[in-house]
């Protein structure tokens, strides 16, 4: 009897784990090291970096620029599992991929959705808001503000992904602000998702919602 009960618990645990893994979704994020800036697509918490010739090819037309620059977008060069962003020298950078095809995401309760991906990386100090539709703005002292279309997004759900795969989940306050922890040295990726009910068409494909996914990369030295 105890053995059967234990087996049921193990099975339930495995099912929950599988469901949790299956529910995770890809995003883009930025990393900087040795004066190189790289754009990845995958899942930082699982060490998944999609490759050219595979799912990285779905990131077909990414753009990047310096945070406070109105100049021409920076050059990006496709590599095996990332895009190299040139002429940056560890300055704050923002990037996006707005050309993803419409997807049927009804099994994830997102409906027929148009994916929109955004990413930024900064110094850890307070920085200005970006022009991204969904933005995680650093305020300094491990505090951020989540903005949607230039305005604070109240009660947004924020994930903080640590270099050792530790996960912190936070609710932003009424001003869209949240304070997060960085217990270990290394790269942290903050992620926020917002499903915007907004019908339209893209490349002759109709969609019901726009799924915005934004990340902020922060390094603790």
Secondary structure, DSSP 4 states (H G I P E B T S, - for coil): -HHHHHHHHHHHHHHHHHHHHHH---EEEEEEETTEEEEEEEEGGGTEE--TTTGGGG--S-EEEETT--SSPPPEEE-SSSEEEPS-TT--EEEEE--PPEEEEGGGT-EEEEEEEEEEE--SS-----S-SEEEEEEETTEEEEEETTEE-TT-EEEEE-TTS-EEEEE--TTSEEE----SSEEEEEEEEEEEEEEEEETTEEEEEEEEEEEEEEEE-
